[in-house]
Each structure stands twice: as C-alpha cells, then as structure tokens.
Amino acid sequence: MVHPQAPAASAALAEVTPFAELPGATLARLADITSIRRYRKDMYIFGEGEPAEMLCFVHRGVVKVFKTTSDGQEQTLHLLQQNELFAVTGFVVGGIYPGTAQTLEDSWVGCIRNQALRGLAQSDVSLAWSLLAFFARRLTGTSQQVLDLGTRDTAGRLAAALLQLAGVRDRSMGKHVRVGLQVTHRELAQLIGASRETVTRLLGEFRQEGSIFVDADGHLEITPELLQSRLD
C-alpha cells in the first residue's frame, strides 16, 4: 500500500540513473505508472519463485536480495542502496524472481509494473534507449564481477566489495569514505564467496594497515587508496 506521505514519484525517479536524463514529459508519464512504497525493516518486497511483475529501485534505505539454498541457508546476492535498480531480469525476460528481496532498514522502494513499463518503452524512444544503455552497463559490470571472482584473491575481492558498498569509483574520492550500509561479516562473505572466518581475519588485517576503521559514531570508513592498492 502506498503510504500517504510517500515521496513524489517524479522526484524519486529523477535520482535514479536510467531515468535522471529523461525529458520532462517522459518522466511524467513514467511517474504515472510508478508507486513509492514504504517498507519497515525486515519486510519482504517479493519472494523467490514468485512471478516477476515489477522492476524496483531503492529510493531510501537498504534492500538485500538473497537466494535460499537446498539446506535452508541464505545466500546474499546483492546489497542495494539509495537509487539502485533491482529485479531487472523480470522486466527483460519475465518469468519468476530468482531471489527474495528484503529490507534491512526502514525503506522507501519504487515499484513499476513490468507490463506498464514495457508498454511505455515501446512508445517512447528516449525511455527505451535509456533502459538499453543501463542494461548494457549492468551486463558489463556483471562480467567484470565474474572476472574478479576468478582472478582476484580473497583479499582483493573483499577490497572490491568494500569499495563498491562505499560508492567509490576512483582513488580521488577522498582520504576517508564512509560505508553507509551496515553489513555483517557473514553477508560480506557470501558476496565474495569466502568463509565468515576468512572475512573476519582479513578485516582485521585491513584495520591494522589503516585501510578501514570505525569512526566515533560507530560507522565503518575506508581509505580508498589503500584498498585500491589491493586491486592493482
């Protein structure tokens, strides 16, 4: 259900990469088919195996997408923060959701019905091109992640994950950058394909060398240049 104080859809969409540069008229039409929904912490947005009916984005908050293994364990696939799109596969190919989406804190999530979005994209070239460009970048990023898993050692994969969670693109982003997402050692381990014990040990090493530290407010901060050196 849409919360009565939900943010305006047009303003929320304007912050999301595929939609930010759309013409005003296109953005208005897209806003007409978008709902901004409020989810409390630990609420489910959709479940693994359900029909993939919506493309979603995080307006405010944090969302985890995970799969459940045959022995009942959770395997984290993505940790999504502000303005990140998710459930994109369903828009392209339909079918079912490959994982479950759950909020890790109180969140506002934008939801667009795939059928309505496809119809709008078919009649609006600017929207179709924007989505195509986004999916191409996403595919490139996924390919790089697969390559990283195969070629980097565990410390390098962990450094890359921390840089990504902090939104760091290059060394020039500052001496210290806060990681806004509160993530457990277990979730980090699942993201990089390692054991929790290994992640705990490596985080200790990163802390000793000054690559990461906890600030006075208890938030994790990273030193991008030192972590980037793990990728070189």
N, C-alpha and C positions, 0 to 999 in steps of 0.2 A: 504494500500500500504506500502511496506517495505521502510523505509527511507534509502537513500544511505549511511548514516553514522551509520546505525544500528550496535549495538554490535554483535560480533561473536556469533552464536547460541551455539557453543560448550562451550565457556567460560561462557555464561549465564546459561546454563543447569547445569554446574558443581557446581553452587552455590545453586541449589535447592535440598532440602533434598532427595527426592526419586531417584535422578539421580546422586548425588555427588559421590557415591562409585561405579558407574558402570565401567566396563572395558573400556579402551580407544576405542576399536573397536565398542562396543555397543553405547558409547556416540557419536561417529562419525556418526553412522547410524541414531541415534535419531536426531542429529543436521541437517541431510539432510531433515528431514520432519518438522522442526521447523522454524517458522518465528518470528523475533523480530520486533514488530511494534511500531511506535511512535504515541501516542495519546496526544492531547492537553488537558488541563484542561476542565472538564465538558463534554468530548466526551463520547459517548456510545460505548461499546465494543460489546455487544449483548443485545437484549431486551427480556423481559419476554414473554414467549409463542412462541418464535422463535425455529426452530429445533436446538437441542443441537448438534452442529457439531464439537466443539473444546474443548479441555482441555487447560487451560490457566495458566500462572503464572506471577506474578509481578516481573519484572527484576529491575526496578527503578520506584519510585513513589508510589502512593496510589490509590486503587480502592475500591469503595463502591458497594456492591451488595444489592439490595433492592427489595421489592415487592410493588405493588400499591394496596391499599385496595379498596373496592367497592365504598367508598365515595371519592376516588381520592387522598387519603393521602399516603405518602411514609412510608414504614416500613423497617428500616435498618436491614439487616440480618447479614452482615459481613463487617468489615473494614479490608482490606488486604494491607499488606506492603511488603517490599522487600523480594523476594524469596518465597512467599506464593503461593500455587496452589489454583485454584478455577475452578468452572464449572466441578467438578469431577463426579457428578452424571450422566451427559450425557455420559461420557466415559463408565461407568459401565452398565447402563440400557437404554441409548438412550433417545428417547422422546423429550421433549422440555425443554428449560431453565426455571427453576422455579422462576427466578428473573432477574432483569436488572442489568448489570454491567456498572458502570460509573466511570471515573477518577475524583479524587478530586484535582489533580495537574498534570502538565505535566509528562507523564509517558512513560516508555518502557514496553511493555507487550509481553510475549512469547505466541505463539499460535501453537498448534499441532492438526491437524485434527484427530478426533477420529478414523475414519476408518483406516487411515495410522498407528496410534499408536497401534490399536488392531492387525493389521497385523504383525507389528514388534514384539509385545509382544508374539504372537503365535509362532514365530520362534526363540526367544531369551529368554532363561530361566532366565538369570540374570535380564533382564528388567521386566519380568513377576513377579519374586519374589520380586523385589524392589517395584513395584506398589502394590502388595498384602500386603506387610508389611506396606506401607504407609496408605492404606485404612483401615487396622486393627487399626492402631494408631489413625486415624481420627475418626473411629467409637467409640473407647474408649473415646476420647476427647469429642465427641458429647454427649455420655452417661453421662459423668461427668458434662457437662454443664446443661443438663436436670435435673440431680440430684441437682445441685447447685440452679437452679431456684426454685425447690420445697422445699429445706431445709434451704437455707440461707435467712436472712432478706435483705432488700433493700440495707443497707449499706455494707453488705458482698458481695452482687452481684456487687455493684459499685466498691468496692475494687478489686475484682477478675478481673473485666473488665479493670481497670487501669493497674494492674499488667500484664495482657495479652498484652495490647497495648504497654507496655514498654518492652515486651520481657523478663520479669523477671520469672525465674524458681525457685529460692530459695532465702533465706534471705542473702546469701553471695555475692550477685552480686554488692554490693557497698552501701554506705550510701545514695547516691542520684543517681537516674537514670532518664535520660531524656525520655519523651514520644515524639517520633519523629513525630507522627501523630497529626495534628491539627483537633480536633473533637469537634463538638458543643455539648451543653448540651442536645439538642433535640436528636441527634444521640446516645449519651450515654443512654438517657432514653429509646430509642427504643431497644437498645441492651439488657438492663437488665429488660425490662418490667415494667417500672415505669413512672411517670409523669415528665415532664421537671422541674416543680416547686420543686419536691422532690429531683431530682438530683442537682439542684442549691443549695438547702438547705444543702444537705449532703456534697457537695464540699466545702461549706463554713465551715462546721464542720471539714472536713479533713484539710483545710487550717489552721484553728485555732490550731489544735493539732499538726501541723507540718508534717502531712502525705503527703501533696502536697504543692508545692509553685511554683511561676513563677520566672524564673531566669532573669538576667539583659537583656538578649536578647529577653525576652517575651515568652520563651518556658516553657511548663509545665514540672516540675520534680517531682518525687515521692520519698518517703522514704520507700523502700520495707519492712523493718522490722515492721514499724508501720502499713502499710496496711495489711501485712500478719497476724498481730495480730487480724484483723477483721475476719479472716477466721478460727481461732483456736477455 
